[in-house]
Amino acid sequence: MAKVKAKVLCFVDNGLRQPGDTFDYDGPYNHHLEYLEGGSQPERAADSSEAPMPKLRGRKPKAEVSATE
């Protein structure tokens, strides 16, 4: 088991963990937890700078209707 500390408010092991809570965690890698000792660190966590940006799909603005008739 790894000794971890919650970075943010999160729900882990059927419990709500406050930022700064230290507890034992035996589960898959969670980026909301700071690994203090034991357990396996991920080989390489995906950094937001390396991840491709998602394409945002939005509406096109409506064409303005002129009132000159």
C-alpha positions as CSV (number, residue, x, y, z in Angstrom):
1,M,0.0,0.0,0.0
2,A,1.1,3.5,-0.8
3,K,1.0,6.4,1.6
4,V,-0.7,9.3,-0.2
5,K,-1.9,12.8,0.4
6,A,-5.0,14.4,-1.2
7,K,-4.2,17.4,-3.3
8,V,-7.8,18.5,-3.8
9,L,-11.2,17.5,-2.4
10,C,-11.9,14.0,-3.9
11,F,-13.8,10.8,-3.3
12,V,-11.4,7.9,-2.8
13,D,-12.0,4.4,-1.2
14,N,-15.7,5.2,-0.4
15,G,-14.7,8.3,1.5
16,L,-14.6,12.0,0.9
17,R,-11.0,13.2,1.3
18,Q,-10.1,16.8,2.2
19,P,-7.0,18.5,0.7
20,G,-4.0,17.6,2.9
21,D,-5.5,14.3,4.2
22,T,-2.9,11.5,4.4
23,F,-4.0,7.9,4.1
24,D,-3.1,4.5,2.7
25,Y,-4.2,3.9,-0.9
26,D,-4.1,0.7,-2.8
27,G,-5.5,1.4,-6.3
28,P,-4.7,2.6,-9.7
29,Y,-2.8,5.9,-10.2
30,N,-4.8,9.0,-9.4
31,H,-3.5,12.4,-10.3
32,H,-5.5,14.0,-7.4
33,L,-3.2,12.2,-5.0
34,E,0.4,13.0,-4.1
35,Y,2.4,9.8,-3.5
36,L,4.5,10.1,-0.4
37,E,6.0,6.7,0.1
38,G,5.5,3.2,-1.2
39,G,3.4,2.2,-4.1
40,S,4.3,2.5,-7.7
41,Q,4.6,5.9,-9.3
42,P,3.2,5.9,-12.8
43,E,5.8,5.4,-15.5
44,R,4.8,8.7,-17.1
45,A,1.7,10.7,-16.2
46,A,0.3,12.6,-19.2
47,D,1.1,16.2,-18.9
48,S,-1.4,18.7,-20.1
49,S,1.3,20.3,-22.1
50,E,1.9,17.1,-24.1
51,A,-1.7,16.1,-24.5
52,P,-3.3,17.2,-27.7
53,M,-5.9,20.0,-27.4
54,P,-9.4,18.8,-28.0
55,K,-11.2,20.4,-30.9
56,L,-14.0,22.6,-29.6
57,R,-17.2,22.4,-31.5
58,G,-19.3,25.5,-31.2
59,R,-22.1,27.2,-33.0
60,K,-21.4,29.7,-35.7
61,P,-22.8,33.1,-35.1
62,K,-26.1,33.7,-36.9
63,A,-26.0,36.1,-39.8
64,E,-27.4,39.5,-38.9
65,V,-30.6,40.4,-40.7
66,S,-30.7,44.0,-41.9
67,A,-33.9,45.9,-41.4
68,T,-33.7,47.7,-44.8
69,E,-36.6,46.4,-46.8
